[in-house]
């Protein structure tokens, strides 16, 4: 079953070659548990050598993430589209950016985006740093990044923090690096399901346990919603939105490959219960409807993924599956 909201996992396969991981953090940063440290069976958070993690950089990135001065109209922070109570989405069918601009796609969840090798529904950004800069300068935040960086430099606290962390003044490049560092700490690793897998067999109720068996068995949801991240990080055409007059081409716009027409990244199912409405276009209002749609094998179209077939679930099985998915709710606090 492919959920929809979203890009934050696994493909937990050592995702993509980052050589700097938490075990190499400076001793001072390891004095207490680092914000990007994860429990097994999660792989260490991958971090590029060009943007190593420190607690100071993460704290600077967090401050920027919640600062509305970053947007062109001064009304939106990054957090505005990734709200804790809404599964780190904005709860709208499609996002609204700075100056009231319609973005055209749903705001994806931020959970576990540290593990993504490409960002956005169509994967057009190759790193969190690139995504942060593009969202800041693009329709999401509508910012003139050079002007805003110069304004932030006039804030003595920001100026001192950037000098301490980067050894330089505020710039669009190091703003995006700080934001990316913070986003690598937006991690969901302690759901009821995770506790169940670690041995607490009371963490999931009987319906949820039946739903877990259906998820990885009859419904074959784990084919695409794979591993610890509950996503294969790949792109699939489920048929959602393909009946529109001008369908969103999805991944095709990036690759120009016909097989990618209408394909979108498999979203994580972590916190799926709170991130309605669903799919890249926000066209499905409830989790129950989303489960039913995908259990039926998606919507027929010339490019639909062949893996999507009717799993012939009974009503009781669909209810158990929904119950299991609600066991993937992520603990969320004020830092997110």
N, C-alpha and C positions, 0 to 999 in steps of 0.2 A: 504494500500500500504506500503510495507516494504522497507525503503530506506537502503542505504547501506553504510554508511561509518562510518562511524564512525568513543570505548565505548565508557564524559560527556556524558528531564526529565519529566512525573511523573508516577509515582506511587507516587505521592507526599504524601504518606500516613504516614508521620511522619517517614520517611524511616529509619527504623531499629534501633530504640532504642537508639539513642545517647541522653544522658541526659544533655550534655553541649551545649547550643545554644547561639545565639548572645545576648539574653537578660541577660545572666549571664556573659557577658564579663566584664573585669575590667573597672572601671570608666574612667581611662585614655584612654582606647581604644574606649570608647563610646563618647568621647569629640567631635568627628566628626563621620560621618557615616562610620561604619566599612565596609571594603572591602567585607565582606561576608554577609552583611545585604541585605535581599531581600524584594521586595514589595509583597503584597497580589496579587493573591491567592497562591503564592509559600509558601511552608512550610519553616520554618527556616532551614538553612543549618545544617545537622546533623554533629556533631563533637565528636569524641571519647574522653572519659575522659582521656585516656592515651596520648593524644596529643592536649591539649587545644590551642585555637587560641589566638594569640596576633598580633598586627600590626607589631611588631619587627620580629616575627617569619615569618610572611607573606613576609616581605621585604627581609629577608634572603633567603627564599625559592625562591622568584622571581629572585634574583641575581643568585642563583644556576641553576635555570631553563634555563637561557640564557647563561650559562658559558660552553664553549666548552671544557674546561679542564676536565669536568666530563667524557667525552668519552675516550675510550681506545686509540683511534688514535688522540685525540685532535682536531677533525674536526667537531664534532656534538654536539650541545646542545639539550636538550629536545625540545626546540622550533623548531629545524630543521625539525622535523617531524609533527609539529602542527602549521602551519603558518597562520597568521591572514587572509591574502587575499585568502586562500584556505580552508576556513571554519574550520580552526584549524586541517587540515590534511596536507599531503605533496603533494597532487595533483597527486601522482603516483598510478598505479593500485595496486602495492604491495610495501611495504616500503623497503628502503635500510638502513641497520644499519651501525655501525662502521666497518671499514676495508672493506667496500663495500659488506658486507654480505646481501644476500637476506633474508628478513624476512618471505615472503610467504603469508602474509595477508596485507590488506590495513591498513594504519595508521588510527585508529578511531579518530573522533573528540573529543576534550577535553571539549566542552561546557557542563557545568552542571554535570560533573562527580562527584561532591561532593555528589550527591544524589544516586549514584550507590552503591548497596550492594556487587557487585562483578565486577571485571574489566577484560578487554580484550574481544575479540569477543566470547570466549568460557567461560568466567566467572571464570577463574582459580585462580585469585587473590581475596582474601576476603576483601581487604581494599586498600585504596589509598597508605597507607604506604607500604604495601606488593608489590603493583604494581610498585611503584617508585623504590624500591630496586631491584626487579626482572628485570625491564627494564634496570636499570643501570648496573647490573652484567651480564645480558644476551646478546642476539644478538643485541638488539637495540643499546646499548651504548658500549658493549664489554669491560667493565671496570674491573680492579682489584681494587675493592672498598677500601680495606684497604690501598693500596698504594696511591690512589688518595686522600683519607681522610688525610693521613699523609702529602701529598704535600700541600693540602689546609691549613693545620695547620701552615705551614711555611709562609703563607700569613697573615701578621699582622692584616689586616682588617677582614679577615675571622675568625682568631683566637679570636679576641676581640668580634666579633658578636656572635660566638657560645658560648663563655664564658658567655656573657650577657644573651642570650636567653635560653641556656640549663644548664649553670653552669658547663660546661665541655668542653673538647677539641673536635675537629671535629672527628666524627666517622661515619661509614656507617649507623648506626641506626638513628643518629640525622640528617644526611643529608636527609634521606628518610622522616623523620618527617617534616623537613622544606619544602621539595618539596611538600609533601601532603598538608601542610597548605596553600601554595600558590595555588595549584591546586583547593582547595576548594573555591577560589575566582574567578575562571574562569567561570563566570556566564552570561548567556544570558537570560535576563528578560524583555527586552524593544524592541521587534520587532514591526513592523507595526501591526501585529496581536494583540500583547499585548495592544497596544494603542487603537485599535478597541474595544477590550473586555472591556477596562476601560472607554469606552464611546465616543471615538473619531470616529464617524462613517464615517469620510472621510479618515481615515488611510488606509483602504483597498478600492481599486477601485471596480467597479461593477463586473468585471470578477472575482476578488479575493473573493468577497462576495459570488458569485455563487459557486466558487470552494470550499469555506468553507462548504456550504450546501451539496455539493457532497461528500466532505471528510468525514463528519460525518453521511451522509445519504446513498445514493445509492452505493458509492464506499466502504463504511464500513472501511475506513482506520483507524478510531479511535478504531477499535477492538484491534489492536496491538499498534498503535501509539497513546497511551492513555494519557489523562490529560494534565497538564501544561508542562510536560516534553516531550510530543509527543513520548513516548515509554512506554511500559509496563514493561520494564527491564527483560523480559522473553526471552526464546529461541525458535526459530521457524525454521523449514525446509521449505524454499521457493522453493527449487529445484535448486537454483543457484549453479553452479559448480558441481552438482551431476552427470553430464555426462562426467566428466573428467576420464581419465584412472585410476587414484588413487584419488578419491574424498577426500577433506578435511573432516575428521569426525566431526569437530566442537565440540559441547558440549559433544558428546559421549566420547571424549578422557578424559574428566574430570570425568564424572559420570559412564561410562561403561553401561549406560542404552540404550537399542536398540532404544527406542523412541526418543533419543537425537541425533541419527545419522544425520549428516548434518545440525544440528540446530545451529543457531547463534543468539546472542543477538539482539533484535530489536533496531536499532539505532535511536537516536533522529532525528527528522526532522528539528530541529532548525539549520539554516544556510545551509540547504540542497542544496540551489541553487549554493553555491560556493565550494562545497566539492566533485565535480566530480573527478575521475570516481567512480562508485557506487558498493555497496555490498562488502562482506568480501574479495573477490578476485579481486575487481576493474574491473570486466569484462563488465560492462555496461558504455558506454562513456558519455551519456547525461541524464539529468533529464527527458526529454521527453521519452526516451527509458525505463528508470527505471519505470516511471509511467505506461507506456503501458504494460510492463512485469508483473507488479503486478496487474494491473487492469484485466489482462487476467487470474489471479489466480495462478501465479507462473509457475513452470515447474514440470510436473508430474514425480514422483519417489515414490518408496514404502514407504518413510518416510515423504512425504509432509504433512504439517499441513492441517488438514481438514477444517480449517477456511478460507483457501485461495480458492476462487472460482471466476469464471469469472463474473465481475460485469456489463458486457455488456455496458460499457460507449461508448457514441458517440465520434467522434473526437472533437466536440465542448466542450463536457464535460471534456475530457482529457486536452484540452487547458486551460479551467477554473481551473482545479485542479492544473496544473502546475503553473498557475498564483498565486493561493493561496499559494502554497509552497514557492514561491519567496517572499511572504509577511512574511516569517519566517526568513529572513536574520537578522543576529545578528550584532549590532554595535560593531566594533572592533577597538581598538586603540593600541598604542605602548606598553601598559602594557601587552598585550596578544601576 
